[in-house]
Amino acid sequence: MKIKNAKVWTGGKALEQRDIGIEGARFVDPAKLDPRTDVIDAEGLTILPGLINAHVHFCLDGSNDSVPRLISEAHLTTAYRAAAAAEDTLRAGTTTVRDVGCSGAIGIYLKKAIDAGFVRGPRMLASGPCIVMTGGHNRFIGVEVDGVEEARKAARLNLKMGADLIKVVATGGVITSGVEPEHVQLSALEMKAAVDEAHNCGKHAASHAQGEQGIANSLDAGVDTIEHGIYLTPLLIEKMLKQGSVLVPTLTPMRRILLSSGEDKLPDYAVEKMRRTSEPWLESFRKAIAAGIPIVAGTDAGTPGNPHGSVAVEVKFMVEAGMSEELALKSATSVAAEAIGLGGKIGQIREGYVADLIFIRGNPLDDIHTLDNLCGVMKDGEMIWFNPGARDGLISKGWIDPALP
């Protein structure tokens, strides 16, 4: 396949007018294509790499009561919901995700079903259930442990099921009642046991870490990515830089809850915690940008009031909070690919890379909101859909939200 007349973003400060060659599932030099190959005329469109969302929860549906619904419904029903969320996510232009906490083995087996081709969804990396302390945050999508050996065994069991990474929970959080973002949960030693098991298998480890001491414990445990990172300090930033740790700030749930109307009926405790943490959250994000910490887009999709769809909402919020358009786009493409262990394979429109891409109208380097003008999606060289006048349909399906900046 050859795509001609497109403006292409290849990771720089400007779009390039160029043709794109695709053979099988990969980008190739268009000059080497068979002259009889199919041609798509992308005149007037901009092409970007398929977007990457490094933090989702497919077993939560993003409704205001997503947590009690998960707790009360049948496991098989949750699996069907997760499959539907995966397809919506792909069609919204997110071609790769990390599912960093899912009830039981649903996320892992959803990933296997997508890989096998009988469920349509984005490329997935799945952690399986989070590893949490007894009574801890995210226990409804986790496995509860006490002590180093239980943490180690939980990690080994997840890896046995086929987990692509290990997720630990270092602090309380917003969506679980009775816990606080600032409070420590798993200890550094408990987390290190789980993290070591991931690294022993050549896999990554992520930590839900919001409070200062929990972030410090996570870094001591050797995690690769800090999820949320609300209370960063200069010393923690210095340590992240030294260790090469990555920040996945997940501004989307905070911004969506704060922008929601009083009629949305989100849990009062969650709204209060979001309001209390919003300023330090944004300040930590800005400090991380200034220090040069690698930052990766993740929406935390599935949490209350935070439906599945495009990771573009996070990219837009990051620009709103002070990130440049270029860095924000990289946070959902090349930088994200490196951070999740898929560098050299996805995240760039480059010969030999997997042919994931999206078509939009406009230039996101000038106006990041043009990411909402989605006109088509390709994954693994397969055109998922293509329709230059599709934006209204995306709004009606809820994949993009025109009410959000």
C-alpha positions as CSV (number, residue, x, y, z in Angstrom):
1,M,0.0,0.0,0.0
2,K,1.1,3.5,-0.7
3,I,-0.3,6.6,0.9
4,K,0.4,9.8,-1.1
5,N,0.0,13.5,-0.8
6,A,0.0,13.5,3.0
7,K,1.6,15.8,5.5
8,V,3.5,13.5,7.9
9,W,4.8,14.1,11.4
10,T,8.0,12.2,11.8
11,G,8.9,13.4,15.3
12,G,10.3,16.8,14.5
13,K,9.2,20.4,14.8
14,A,7.3,20.5,11.5
15,L,5.2,18.3,9.2
16,E,6.8,16.9,6.1
17,Q,5.1,16.4,2.7
18,R,6.0,12.8,1.8
19,D,4.6,9.5,0.7
20,I,4.4,6.4,3.0
21,G,5.0,2.8,1.9
22,I,3.4,-0.1,3.8
23,E,4.0,-3.8,3.1
24,G,2.4,-6.3,5.3
25,A,2.4,-4.9,8.8
26,R,5.4,-2.6,8.4
27,F,6.5,0.7,6.9
28,V,8.8,0.4,3.9
29,D,10.5,2.7,1.5
30,P,7.7,3.7,-0.9
31,A,10.1,3.7,-3.8
32,K,10.5,-0.1,-3.4
33,L,6.8,-0.9,-3.6
34,D,5.4,-2.8,-6.6
35,P,4.0,-0.2,-9.0
36,R,0.7,-2.0,-8.9
37,T,0.2,-1.6,-5.2
38,D,-2.9,0.0,-3.8
39,V,-2.7,3.8,-3.4
40,I,-4.6,6.0,-0.9
41,D,-4.7,9.7,-1.7
42,A,-4.4,11.6,1.7
43,E,-4.5,15.1,0.2
44,G,-5.5,17.6,2.9
45,L,-4.8,15.1,5.8
46,T,-2.0,14.9,8.4
47,I,-0.6,11.5,9.3
48,L,0.9,10.7,12.8
49,P,2.0,7.4,14.3
50,G,-0.7,5.5,16.1
51,L,-1.1,6.9,19.6
52,I,0.0,5.0,22.8
53,N,-1.8,5.1,26.1
54,A,0.4,3.8,28.9
55,H,-2.2,3.7,31.7
56,V,-5.7,2.2,31.2
57,H,-8.0,-0.2,33.1
58,F,-10.2,-2.1,30.7
59,C,-12.1,-3.9,33.4
60,L,-13.5,-0.6,34.7
61,D,-16.0,1.1,32.3
62,G,-15.5,4.8,33.1
63,S,-19.0,5.4,34.4
64,N,-19.5,7.3,37.6
65,D,-20.2,4.0,39.4
66,S,-17.5,2.0,37.7
67,V,-16.0,0.6,40.9
68,P,-19.2,-0.7,42.5
69,R,-20.3,-2.0,39.2
70,L,-17.1,-4.0,38.8
71,I,-17.4,-5.4,42.3
72,S,-21.0,-6.5,41.9
73,E,-21.2,-7.8,38.3
74,A,-20.3,-11.3,37.0
75,H,-16.7,-11.8,36.0
76,L,-17.8,-12.8,32.5
77,T,-19.8,-9.5,32.1
78,T,-16.7,-7.6,33.0
79,A,-14.8,-9.4,30.3
80,Y,-17.3,-8.5,27.7
81,R,-17.2,-4.9,28.8
82,A,-13.4,-4.9,28.6
83,A,-13.5,-6.3,25.0
84,A,-15.9,-3.5,24.0
85,A,-13.7,-0.9,25.6
86,A,-10.7,-2.2,23.7
87,E,-12.4,-1.9,20.4
88,D,-13.6,1.6,21.1
89,T,-10.1,2.6,22.1
90,L,-8.6,1.3,18.9
91,R,-11.2,3.0,16.7
92,A,-10.5,6.2,18.6
93,G,-6.9,6.2,17.3
94,T,-5.0,4.6,20.3
95,T,-3.2,1.7,18.7
96,T,-1.2,0.5,21.8
97,V,-2.1,0.5,25.5
98,R,-0.7,-0.7,28.8
99,D,-3.5,-2.1,31.0
100,V,-2.0,-1.6,34.5
101,G,-4.6,-3.3,36.7
102,C,-7.5,-5.5,35.8
103,S,-9.7,-7.9,37.8
104,G,-8.3,-11.4,37.8
105,A,-6.7,-12.4,34.5
106,I,-9.2,-10.4,32.3
107,G,-6.6,-8.0,31.0
108,I,-4.0,-10.7,30.2
109,Y,-6.5,-12.9,28.4
110,L,-8.0,-9.9,26.5
111,K,-4.5,-9.2,25.3
112,K,-4.2,-12.8,24.2
113,A,-7.5,-12.6,22.4
114,I,-6.5,-9.5,20.5
115,D,-3.2,-11.0,19.5
116,A,-5.0,-14.1,18.3
117,G,-7.3,-11.9,16.1
118,F,-10.7,-12.8,17.4
119,V,-11.2,-9.6,19.4
120,R,-10.4,-6.3,17.9
121,G,-8.5,-3.9,20.0
122,P,-5.2,-2.1,20.4
123,R,-1.8,-3.8,20.9
124,M,-1.8,-4.5,24.6
125,L,0.7,-4.9,27.4
126,A,-1.1,-6.2,30.5
127,S,0.0,-6.3,34.1
128,G,-2.8,-8.5,35.4
129,P,-4.1,-7.6,38.9
130,C,-2.2,-4.9,40.7
131,I,-0.1,-6.0,43.7
132,V,-1.6,-4.2,46.7
133,M,-1.4,-4.4,50.5
134,T,-4.3,-6.0,52.4
135,G,-7.1,-3.4,52.4
136,G,-5.1,-1.2,50.0
137,H,-5.9,1.1,47.1
138,N,-7.1,-0.6,43.9
139,R,-7.8,-3.9,45.8
140,F,-10.9,-4.4,43.5
141,I,-8.5,-4.8,40.6
142,G,-5.7,-6.3,42.6
143,V,-4.3,-9.1,44.6
144,E,-3.8,-8.4,48.3
145,V,-0.4,-9.3,49.9
146,D,1.4,-8.9,53.2
147,G,5.2,-9.2,53.3
148,V,8.0,-9.8,50.9
149,E,7.3,-13.4,50.1
150,E,3.6,-12.9,49.3
151,A,4.5,-10.0,47.1
152,R,7.1,-12.1,45.3
153,K,4.6,-15.0,44.8
154,A,1.9,-12.6,43.5
155,A,4.4,-11.3,40.9
156,R,5.3,-14.8,39.9
157,L,1.7,-15.8,39.5
158,N,1.0,-12.8,37.3
159,L,4.0,-13.6,35.2
160,K,2.9,-17.2,35.0
161,M,-0.5,-16.1,33.6
162,G,1.4,-14.1,30.9
163,A,1.7,-10.6,32.4
164,D,3.9,-8.2,30.3
165,L,4.7,-6.1,33.3
166,I,4.2,-5.9,37.1
167,K,2.2,-3.2,38.7
168,V,2.7,-2.4,42.4
169,V,0.7,0.1,44.6
170,A,2.9,2.2,46.8
171,T,0.3,4.7,48.2
172,G,-3.3,5.3,48.7
173,G,-5.3,6.9,45.9
174,V,-8.3,8.9,44.8
175,I,-11.0,6.4,43.7
176,T,-10.7,4.0,46.7
177,S,-12.6,5.1,49.8
178,G,-10.8,5.2,53.1
179,V,-7.3,5.6,51.8
180,E,-5.3,8.8,51.1
181,P,-2.9,9.6,48.2
182,E,-0.3,10.8,50.7
183,H,-0.2,7.6,52.8
184,V,2.3,4.8,52.3
185,Q,1.0,1.3,51.5
186,L,3.4,-1.4,50.2
187,S,6.8,-1.1,51.6
188,A,10.0,-0.7,49.5
189,L,11.0,-4.2,50.3
190,E,7.7,-5.7,49.3
191,M,7.7,-3.8,46.1
192,K,11.4,-4.7,45.4
193,A,10.5,-8.4,45.6
194,A,7.8,-8.0,42.9
195,V,9.9,-5.6,40.8
196,D,12.9,-8.0,40.9
197,E,10.7,-10.8,39.5
198,A,9.6,-8.6,36.6
199,H,13.2,-7.6,35.9
200,N,14.4,-11.2,36.2
201,C,12.1,-11.9,33.2
202,G,13.2,-8.9,31.2
203,K,9.9,-7.1,31.9
204,H,9.1,-3.7,33.3
205,A,7.5,-2.7,36.6
206,A,5.1,0.3,37.2
207,S,4.2,1.8,40.5
208,H,1.0,3.7,41.5
209,A,2.8,6.3,43.6
210,Q,1.2,9.6,44.6
211,G,2.7,10.7,47.9
212,E,6.3,11.7,48.5
213,Q,7.4,8.7,50.6
214,G,5.6,6.2,48.3
215,I,7.4,7.7,45.3
216,A,10.7,7.4,47.2
217,N,9.9,3.8,48.2
218,S,9.1,2.9,44.6
219,L,12.3,4.3,43.3
220,D,14.2,2.4,46.0
221,A,12.4,-0.7,44.7
222,G,13.7,0.0,41.2
223,V,10.4,0.6,39.3
224,D,10.6,1.7,35.7
225,T,7.6,4.0,35.7
226,I,6.0,6.2,38.3
227,E,2.3,6.4,37.7
228,H,0.7,9.8,38.8
229,G,3.6,11.2,40.8
230,I,1.5,13.9,42.5
231,Y,4.0,15.0,45.2
232,L,7.4,15.1,43.5
233,T,10.3,16.9,45.3
234,P,13.6,18.1,43.9
235,L,15.4,15.1,45.5
236,L,12.9,12.7,44.0
237,I,13.3,14.3,40.5
238,E,17.0,14.0,40.9
239,K,16.7,10.3,41.7
240,M,14.3,9.7,38.8
241,L,16.8,11.3,36.4
242,K,19.7,9.3,37.8
243,Q,17.8,6.0,37.6
244,G,16.2,6.8,34.2
245,S,12.7,6.5,35.6
246,V,9.7,7.7,33.6
247,L,6.7,9.7,34.8
248,V,3.1,8.8,33.6
249,P,1.3,11.8,35.1
250,T,-2.3,10.8,34.2
251,L,-3.8,14.3,34.3
252,T,-7.0,13.2,32.7
253,P,-8.9,11.8,35.7
254,M,-8.1,14.9,37.8
255,R,-9.1,17.3,35.0
256,R,-12.2,15.4,34.1
257,I,-13.4,15.3,37.7
258,L,-12.7,18.9,38.3
259,L,-14.4,19.9,35.0
260,S,-17.5,17.7,35.7
261,S,-20.8,19.2,36.6
262,G,-22.5,18.7,40.0
263,E,-25.0,16.5,38.2
264,D,-22.4,13.9,37.4
265,K,-22.7,12.4,40.9
266,L,-19.2,11.3,41.3
267,P,-18.2,10.0,44.8
268,D,-17.8,12.9,47.2
269,Y,-14.6,11.5,48.6
270,A,-13.0,11.3,45.1
271,V,-14.0,14.9,44.3
272,E,-12.5,16.1,47.6
273,K,-9.3,14.3,47.0
274,M,-9.0,15.5,43.5
275,R,-9.5,19.1,44.6
276,R,-6.9,18.7,47.3
277,T,-4.3,17.2,45.1
278,S,-4.8,19.1,41.9
279,E,-2.3,21.9,42.4
280,P,0.6,19.8,43.6
281,W,-0.2,17.4,40.8
282,L,0.2,20.1,38.2
283,E,3.2,21.6,39.9
284,S,5.0,18.3,40.0
285,F,4.2,17.7,36.3
286,R,5.7,21.1,35.4
287,K,8.8,20.5,37.5
288,A,9.3,17.1,35.8
289,I,9.1,18.8,32.3
290,A,11.6,21.5,33.4
291,A,14.0,18.8,34.7
292,G,13.8,16.7,31.5
293,I,12.2,13.6,33.0
294,P,10.7,11.5,30.2
295,I,7.0,11.9,30.4
296,V,4.5,9.5,28.9
297,A,0.8,9.9,28.2
298,G,-1.7,7.8,30.2
299,T,-5.4,8.6,30.8
300,D,-6.2,6.2,33.6
301,A,-9.3,5.4,31.5
302,G,-12.0,3.3,33.2
303,T,-11.8,5.2,36.5
304,P,-15.0,7.0,37.6
305,G,-16.1,9.7,35.2
306,N,-13.2,8.8,32.9
307,P,-14.5,6.7,29.9
308,H,-12.4,4.8,27.4
309,G,-11.5,6.4,24.1
310,S,-8.7,8.5,22.7
311,V,-5.5,9.2,24.6
312,A,-5.6,12.6,22.8
313,V,-7.5,14.0,25.8
314,E,-4.4,13.5,28.0
315,V,-2.1,15.0,25.3
316,K,-4.3,18.1,25.2
317,F,-4.4,18.4,29.0
318,M,-0.6,18.2,29.1
319,V,-0.3,21.0,26.6
320,E,-2.8,23.0,28.6
321,A,-0.7,22.4,31.7
322,G,2.5,23.8,30.1
323,M,4.0,21.1,27.9
324,S,5.0,22.0,24.3
325,E,2.9,20.4,21.5
326,E,5.9,18.6,20.2
327,L,6.8,17.0,23.5
328,A,3.2,16.1,24.2
329,L,2.9,14.3,20.9
330,K,6.1,12.4,21.6
331,S,4.7,11.5,25.0
332,A,2.1,9.4,23.2
333,T,4.4,8.1,20.4
334,S,8.2,7.7,20.4
335,V,8.9,8.5,24.1
336,A,6.0,6.2,25.2
337,A,7.2,3.4,23.0
338,E,10.7,3.5,24.6
339,A,9.2,3.7,28.1
340,I,7.0,0.6,27.8
341,G,9.7,-1.5,26.2
342,L,8.6,-1.3,22.5
343,G,11.1,1.3,21.3
344,G,12.4,0.4,17.8
345,K,9.1,-1.3,17.0
346,I,6.3,1.3,17.3
347,G,5.8,5.0,17.9
348,Q,7.4,6.4,14.7
349,I,6.6,6.4,11.0
350,R,9.9,4.9,10.0
351,E,11.1,2.1,7.7
352,G,10.9,-1.3,9.5
353,Y,8.6,-0.1,12.3
354,V,5.1,-1.5,12.7
355,A,2.6,0.3,10.5
356,D,0.4,2.0,13.1
357,L,-0.9,5.4,12.1
358,I,-3.8,7.9,12.4
359,F,-5.2,10.4,9.9
360,I,-6.3,13.8,11.1
361,R,-7.2,17.2,9.7
362,G,-5.0,20.1,10.7
363,N,-1.6,20.6,12.3
364,P,-1.3,19.4,15.9
365,L,2.1,21.2,16.3
366,D,0.1,24.5,15.9
367,D,-3.1,23.4,17.6
368,I,-3.1,20.3,19.6
369,H,-6.9,20.2,19.5
370,T,-6.7,19.1,15.8
371,L,-6.1,15.6,17.2
372,D,-9.9,15.5,17.6
373,N,-10.3,15.8,13.8
374,L,-9.7,12.0,13.5
375,C,-10.3,10.7,10.0
376,G,-8.8,7.2,10.0
377,V,-6.9,4.6,12.0
378,M,-4.4,1.9,10.9
379,K,-2.9,-0.8,13.0
380,D,-0.4,-3.4,11.9
381,G,-0.8,-2.2,8.3
382,E,-4.6,-2.9,8.4
383,M,-6.9,0.0,7.8
384,I,-9.3,-0.1,10.7
385,W,-11.4,2.6,9.3
386,F,-11.0,5.7,7.0
387,N,-13.5,8.5,6.5
388,P,-12.3,12.1,6.1
389,G,-15.6,13.5,7.4
390,A,-15.8,11.3,10.5
391,R,-15.5,13.7,13.4
392,D,-19.3,14.0,14.1
393,G,-19.5,10.2,14.3
394,L,-16.7,10.1,16.9
395,I,-18.5,12.6,19.1
396,S,-21.7,10.6,18.9
397,K,-19.9,7.5,20.0
398,G,-18.2,9.3,22.9
399,W,-14.7,8.6,21.6
400,I,-13.9,12.3,21.7
401,D,-15.5,14.8,24.0
402,P,-16.0,18.3,22.4
403,A,-16.9,19.7,25.8
404,L,-13.4,19.2,27.0
405,P,-10.5,21.5,26.0
